[in-house]
Amino acid sequence: MLSRHERDRLAEIESALASDDPRLAEKFDRFDGGRGWPGVRRLLVLLMLVVTALLALLCLVSGLVLSSIMLGLLTVAGTAGVCWHFRRNRHP
């Protein structure tokens, strides 16, 4: 645990870093412990969409047309939702 003086000094150093080189400070912000999950979430969402699309294709080949259509629509809706979410939350 850091003392109050050490925390204040650390905040001053971080502030000086951000004002001197904002791009470098932004790169370090990406390595923050709480921000590691978005990359994992993106990978999981992509994996789920790929699996859903493959299941739709498998159902189509198996002759389950209605199931294939429903899974295909689910994949398209999921892809549209992900694209909308990432466009909306894009950081300039």
C-alpha positions in Angstrom: 0.0 0.0 0.0 1.3 3.4 -0.9 1.4 6.3 1.5 -0.5 9.4 0.7 2.7 11.3 -0.3 3.7 8.4 -2.6 0.3 8.4 -4.3 0.4 12.2 -4.8 3.9 11.9 -6.3 2.8 9.1 -8.6 -0.2 11.2 -9.7 2.2 14.1 -10.5 4.4 11.8 -12.5 1.5 10.4 -14.5 0.2 13.9 -15.1 3.6 15.0 -16.4 3.8 12.0 -18.6 0.4 12.6 -20.1 1.2 16.3 -20.8 4.6 15.6 -22.2 3.7 12.7 -24.5 -0.1 12.0 -24.7 0.3 9.1 -27.2 2.7 7.2 -24.9 0.4 7.8 -22.0 -2.5 6.4 -24.0 -0.5 3.3 -24.8 0.1 2.7 -21.1 -3.6 3.2 -20.4 -4.3 0.2 -22.6 -2.3 -2.0 -20.2 -4.4 -1.1 -17.2 -5.7 -4.2 -15.4 -9.4 -3.4 -15.9 -9.0 -2.8 -19.6 -7.7 -6.2 -20.6 -11.1 -7.7 -20.9 -12.3 -5.9 -24.0 -9.9 -7.8 -26.2 -11.0 -11.1 -24.7 -14.6 -10.1 -25.1 -14.0 -9.3 -28.8 -12.4 -12.6 -29.4 -15.2 -14.5 -27.7 -17.9 -12.6 -29.6 -16.1 -13.3 -32.9 -15.8 -16.9 -31.9 -19.5 -17.2 -31.1 -20.5 -15.6 -34.4 -18.2 -18.0 -36.4 -19.7 -21.0 -34.5 -23.2 -19.8 -35.2 -22.4 -19.3 -38.9 -20.9 -22.7 -39.1 -23.9 -24.3 -37.4 -26.2 -22.5 -39.9 -24.2 -23.9 -42.7 -24.2 -27.4 -41.2 -28.0 -27.2 -40.8 -28.4 -26.1 -44.4 -26.3 -29.0 -45.6 -28.3 -31.4 -43.4 -31.6 -30.3 -44.8 -32.8 -28.3 -41.8 -33.7 -25.2 -43.8 -35.7 -23.5 -41.1 -33.0 -24.0 -38.5 -30.4 -22.8 -40.9 -32.4 -19.6 -41.7 -32.9 -18.9 -38.0 -29.2 -19.4 -37.2 -28.3 -17.3 -40.2 -30.5 -14.5 -39.1 -29.0 -14.7 -35.6 -25.5 -14.5 -37.1 -26.4 -11.4 -39.2 -28.2 -9.7 -36.3 -25.2 -10.4 -34.0 -22.7 -9.1 -36.5 -24.8 -6.0 -37.0 -25.1 -5.5 -33.3 -21.3 -5.9 -32.8 -20.5 -3.5 -35.6 -23.0 -0.9 -34.2 -21.5 -1.3 -30.7 -17.9 -0.8 -31.8 -18.8 2.2 -34.0 -20.7 3.8 -31.2 -17.9 3.2 -28.6 -15.0 4.1 -30.9 -12.5 6.4 -29.1 -11.3 9.2 -31.3 
